[in-house]
């Protein structure tokens, strides 16, 4: 028995399931699944793919070859991968095919409220949701068994809580790895031919057609019937006053707050075990559904004709996204002592690392009043109120196409540039750049090349010099790719050389053509760059104008002093980049 967090347990489950190929794209809170798999189980081939859609397609290919494979992503990554998953859903499956998707339910710093269970409904594929690390390991194994038995992709849904929380896991220390192989189908296509056969079109029973047929409707219906006898769904009949249907970590909150309640713990949440649900409904006076995220279980249960109490008592998105014991206690245990939340917790916005290239780009654009779009790489921090460097930000890789759209709609009357990290560029931004050239766009793109996916912990990108499968001869070059696409004006600059950076950006914007500025410096945190002499603020010269605070640097702090507040520089964090000194008109910031 070992203590494991959910990410460790999923990796262990992949090992015990005999997975041969793992592909994914980094994203909190699921990134560690791939890291653990690569570090601890070298028999499994691992890769960080260029984006989530590609990762799913890699896994599909490995599955068709007969080997078990999984694709890893966070919840918004499934938006990117949805096209590939749609094609795989309902098709013939050889080796088991599993998508490990981590929802960011209720995470304070999260920027999305996606619920991957919607894709289970939309594509008619099973979804499993573990409640703890033991479940995470066991469900990973079961997911591959279900995938092969019912010829379907399977989603294993985890959350921020299950990914990061540790609990006990029973493992076989003597387990011997064996890559599982199963090759049942010589072909595997999307559902076009199958749908035609299901419509009973004339001559659709011809043997040359029927060999492509996969009765995915019967498969999912059969799984629904079998789910009533599956130990993935556990019916615990206790008192008859209150019954609860739940899944994931809320199961433990229910057991803590309502120890006498009868509970149906769903592990296989799609399709639902109708007989067990009806058995619980008949046993209790009031039946509740308690689920994190959206009201998906509630709607699916009501579609069965079973009335449950859900969002009318526990508001769902956008009013509430996740459960805690006190939320359940407040509504269902009226005499419980009132829990007092911690007070005076300071509000903190995300902030850039000291010396980060993005700080220099943001400051340059602000100084020259150049409007810009960015995406959800580290540049997103420039959107927050303490910096206000960007006007437009949306999904990963979006900034180039958005800037192009703004520019053509505005008929080039106003400077509007795109800022993107190297990770976002390779993920989907490159498509926006190709579209810009193809449609004769005249925008400027600033690519911050810090040689890694810094926001998610420093994983490799195609242009970095490290990675699971890195070979120097296969490293991609951003400049050469931009040239090949057809960019006319490309310049590379060190962001810490402020005058050169300003000149490069202004020249590119004023060129009135398609141009790219590559701001190149390794991530200061991932690569632990050497520090220069730290700066300090001369309090006799400082006028508290606060301009240095708006740089957005982690090392600049506002602290209580003698009868007032002082702005100081934390010399343990300062890299000596001197960016802050460029905004101080009083010259109070000195080495």
Rosetta blueprint (number, residue, H / E / L):
1 X L
2 X E
3 X E
4 X E
5 X E
6 X H
7 X H
8 X H
9 X H
10 X H
11 X H
12 X H
13 X H
14 X H
15 X H
16 X H
17 X L
18 X L
19 X L
20 X L
21 X E
22 X E
23 X E
24 X E
25 X L
26 X L
27 X L
28 X L
29 X L
30 X L
31 X H
32 X H
33 X H
34 X H
35 X H
36 X H
37 X H
38 X H
39 X H
40 X H
41 X L
42 X L
43 X L
44 X L
45 X E
46 X E
47 X E
48 X E
49 X L
50 X L
51 X L
52 X H
53 X H
54 X H
55 X H
56 X H
57 X H
58 X H
59 X H
60 X H
61 X H
62 X H
63 X H
64 X H
65 X L
66 X L
67 X E
68 X L
69 X E
70 X E
71 X E
72 X E
73 X E
74 X E
75 X H
76 X H
77 X H
78 X H
79 X H
80 X H
81 X H
82 X H
83 X H
84 X H
85 X H
86 X H
87 X H
88 X H
89 X L
90 X L
91 X L
92 X L
93 X L
94 X L
95 X L
96 X L
97 X E
98 X E
99 X E
100 X E
101 X E
102 X E
103 X E
104 X L
105 X L
106 X L
107 X L
108 X L
109 X L
110 X L
111 X L
112 X L
113 X L
114 X L
115 X L
116 X L
117 X H
118 X H
119 X H
120 X H
121 X H
122 X H
123 X H
124 X L
125 X L
126 X E
127 X E
128 X E
129 X E
130 X L
131 X L
132 X L
133 X H
134 X H
135 X H
136 X H
137 X H
138 X H
139 X H
140 X H
141 X H
142 X H
143 X H
144 X H
145 X H
146 X H
147 X H
148 X H
149 X H
150 X L
151 X L
152 X L
153 X L
154 X E
155 X E
156 X E
157 X E
158 X E
159 X E
160 X H
161 X H
162 X H
163 X H
164 X H
165 X L
166 X E
167 X E
168 X E
169 X E
170 X L
171 X L
172 X L
173 X L
174 X L
175 X L
176 X L
177 X L
178 X L
179 X L
180 X L
181 X E
182 X L
183 X L
184 X L
185 X L
186 X L
187 X L
188 X L
189 X L
190 X L
191 X L
192 X H
193 X H
194 X H
195 X H
196 X H
197 X H
198 X H
199 X L
200 X L
201 X L
202 X L
203 X L
204 X L
205 X L
206 X L
207 X H
208 X H
209 X H
210 X H
211 X L
212 X L
213 X L
214 X L
215 X L
216 X H
217 X H
218 X H
219 X H
220 X H
221 X H
222 X H
223 X H
224 X H
225 X H
226 X H
227 X H
228 X H
229 X H
230 X L
231 X L
232 X L
233 X L
234 X E
235 X E
236 X E
237 X L
238 X L
239 X L
240 X L
241 X L
242 X E
243 X E
244 X E
245 X E
246 X E
247 X E
248 X L
249 X L
250 X H
251 X H
252 X H
253 X H
254 X H
255 X H
256 X H
257 X H
258 X L
259 X L
260 X L
261 X L
262 X E
263 X E
264 X E
265 X E
266 X E
267 X L
268 X E
269 X E
270 X E
271 X L
272 X L
273 X L
274 X H
275 X H
276 X H
277 X H
278 X H
279 X H
280 X H
281 X H
282 X H
283 X H
284 X L
285 X L
286 X E
287 X E
288 X E
289 X E
290 X E
291 X L
292 X L
293 X L
294 X L
295 X L
296 X H
297 X H
298 X H
299 X H
300 X H
301 X H
302 X H
303 X H
304 X L
305 X L
306 X L
307 X L
308 X L
309 X E
310 X L
311 X L
312 X L
313 X L
314 X L
315 X L
316 X L
317 X L
318 X L
319 X L
320 X L
321 X L
322 X L
323 X L
324 X L
325 X H
326 X H
327 X H
328 X H
329 X H
330 X H
331 X H
332 X H
333 X L
334 X L
335 X L
336 X L
337 X L
338 X L
339 X L
340 X L
341 X L
342 X L
343 X L
344 X L
345 X L
346 X L
347 X L
348 X L
349 X L
350 X L
351 X L
352 X E
353 X L
354 X L
355 X L
356 X L
357 X H
358 X H
359 X H
360 X H
361 X H
362 X H
363 X H
364 X H
365 X H
366 X H
367 X H
368 X L
369 X L
370 X L
371 X E
372 X E
373 X E
374 X E
375 X L
376 X L
377 X L
378 X H
379 X H
380 X H
381 X H
382 X H
383 X H
384 X L
385 X L
386 X L
387 X L
388 X L
389 X L
390 X L
391 X L
392 X E
393 X E
394 X L
395 X L
396 X L
397 X L
398 X L
399 X H
400 X H
401 X H
402 X H
403 X H
404 X H
405 X H
406 X H
407 X H
408 X H
409 X H
410 X L
411 X L
412 X L
413 X L
414 X L
415 X L
416 X E
417 X E
418 X E
419 X E
420 X E
421 X E
422 X H
423 X H
424 X H
425 X H
426 X H
427 X H
428 X H
429 X H
430 X H
431 X H
432 X H
433 X H
434 X H
435 X H
436 X H
437 X H
438 X H
439 X L
440 X L
441 X L
442 X L
443 X L
444 X E
445 X E
446 X E
447 X E
448 X E
449 X E
450 X L
451 X L
452 X L
453 X E
454 X H
455 X H
456 X H
457 X L
458 X L
459 X E
460 X L
461 X L
462 X L
463 X L
464 X L
465 X L
466 X L
467 X L
468 X L
469 X L
470 X L
471 X L
472 X H
473 X H
474 X H
475 X L
476 X L
477 X L
478 X H
479 X H
480 X H
481 X H
482 X H
483 X H
484 X H
485 X H
486 X L
487 X L
488 X L
489 X E
490 X E
491 X E
492 X E
493 X E
494 X L
495 X L
496 X L
497 X L
498 X H
499 X H
500 X H
501 X H
502 X H
503 X H
504 X H
505 X H
506 X H
507 X H
508 X H
509 X H
510 X H
511 X L
512 X L
513 X L
514 X L
515 X E
516 X E
517 X E
518 X E
519 X E
520 X E
521 X L
522 X L
523 X L
524 X L
525 X L
526 X L
527 X L
528 X L
529 X L
530 X L
531 X L
532 X L
533 X L
534 X L
535 X L
536 X E
537 X E
538 X L
539 X L
540 X L
541 X L
542 X L
543 X L
544 X L
545 X L
546 X L
547 X L
548 X L
549 X H
550 X H
551 X H
552 X L
553 X E
554 X L
555 X L
556 X E
557 X E
558 X E
559 X E
560 X E
561 X L
562 X L
563 X L
564 X L
565 X E
566 X E
567 X E
568 X E
569 X E
570 X L
571 X L
572 X L
573 X L
574 X L
575 X L
576 X L
577 X L
578 X L
579 X L
580 X H
581 X H
582 X H
583 X L
584 X L
585 X L
586 X L
587 X L
588 X L
589 X E
590 X E
591 X L
